[in-house]
Amino acid sequence: MRKIRVKNEQGLHTRPATHLVKLLHESKSEIFFTFKKEKVNAKSILNILMLAAHKNALITVEVKGEDAEVTMKRIMEAFDNGFGEE
């Protein structure tokens, strides 16, 4: 489990949520994002959008499964790179 800061200007809006879902599509792990006590399955674009996470929000990321380490690394890189929006 790790906390990751949303760095892009508009937060987790449609484009970054789509980027994340595509990135996580082939993962065999279960992936959950938690923000403001709301825990969602991160493989669903609608769930990610429901979080309404703004710039500088701290998201708790939980990954469980056989490829958890690789999946967590990919998620961290996506957040660090601002989902390619920067």
Wavefront OBJ file of the C-alpha trace (Angstrom):
o trace
v 0.000 0.000 0.000
v 1.344 3.425 -0.948
v 0.210 7.019 -1.018
v 0.633 8.779 -4.351
v 0.087 12.482 -5.046
v -1.954 13.595 -8.067
v 0.375 15.976 -9.915
v -1.499 16.952 -13.056
v -3.360 20.264 -13.084
v -6.896 18.930 -13.474
v -6.694 15.940 -11.155
v -8.076 12.531 -12.048
v -10.423 13.599 -14.827
v -11.425 11.481 -17.852
v -8.093 11.397 -19.709
v -5.930 10.230 -16.772
v -8.636 7.808 -15.638
v -8.706 6.295 -19.139
v -4.900 6.109 -19.135
v -4.955 4.245 -15.806
v -7.665 1.783 -16.839
v -5.784 0.934 -20.049
v -2.578 0.534 -18.064
v -4.234 -1.781 -15.529
v -6.334 -3.769 -18.000
v -3.881 -6.664 -18.294
v -2.848 -6.755 -14.645
v -3.760 -9.942 -12.821
v -3.787 -8.123 -9.486
v -6.641 -6.470 -7.645
v -6.083 -2.705 -7.544
v -7.869 -0.282 -5.246
v -7.621 3.495 -4.918
v -8.779 5.230 -1.743
v -9.429 8.971 -1.432
v -11.412 10.644 1.367
v -12.521 7.274 2.792
v -13.914 6.203 -0.614
v -12.305 2.936 -1.758
v -12.824 1.897 -5.393
v -11.712 -0.744 -7.859
v -9.139 1.089 -10.000
v -9.839 -1.007 -13.085
v -13.063 0.947 -13.669
v -13.005 4.411 -15.229
v -16.276 5.348 -13.521
v -14.916 4.346 -10.126
v -11.801 6.474 -10.614
v -13.902 9.462 -11.706
v -16.171 9.043 -8.641
v -13.189 9.791 -6.413
v -13.075 13.372 -7.787
v -9.406 13.584 -6.828
v -7.991 17.058 -7.469
v -4.428 18.258 -8.017
v -2.231 17.472 -4.976
v -4.739 14.921 -3.641
v -3.120 11.969 -1.889
v -4.465 8.670 -3.210
v -3.842 5.451 -1.314
v -3.025 2.696 -3.800
v -3.415 -0.935 -2.816
v -2.327 -3.745 -5.154
v -2.778 -7.435 -4.322
v -1.875 -10.315 -6.596
v 0.795 -12.158 -8.521
v 2.016 -9.133 -10.492
v 1.519 -6.596 -7.689
v 5.080 -5.259 -7.689
v 5.162 -4.566 -11.439
v 1.657 -3.108 -11.365
v 2.502 -0.760 -8.473
v 5.594 0.427 -10.360
v 3.496 1.195 -13.469
v 0.929 3.098 -11.415
v 3.611 5.169 -9.668
v 5.238 6.032 -13.014
v 1.876 7.097 -14.470
v 1.163 9.404 -11.512
v 4.748 10.772 -11.537
v 4.496 11.558 -15.259
v 1.160 13.339 -14.875
v -0.419 10.721 -17.140
v 1.418 12.223 -20.102
v -0.351 15.568 -19.734
v 2.602 17.616 -18.536
l 1 2 3 4 5 6 7 8 9 10 11 12 13 14 15 16 17 18 19 20 21 22 23 24 25 26 27 28 29 30 31 32 33 34 35 36 37 38 39 40 41 42 43 44 45 46 47 48 49 50 51 52 53 54 55 56 57 58 59 60 61 62 63 64 65 66 67 68 69 70 71 72 73 74 75 76 77 78 79 80 81 82 83 84 85 86
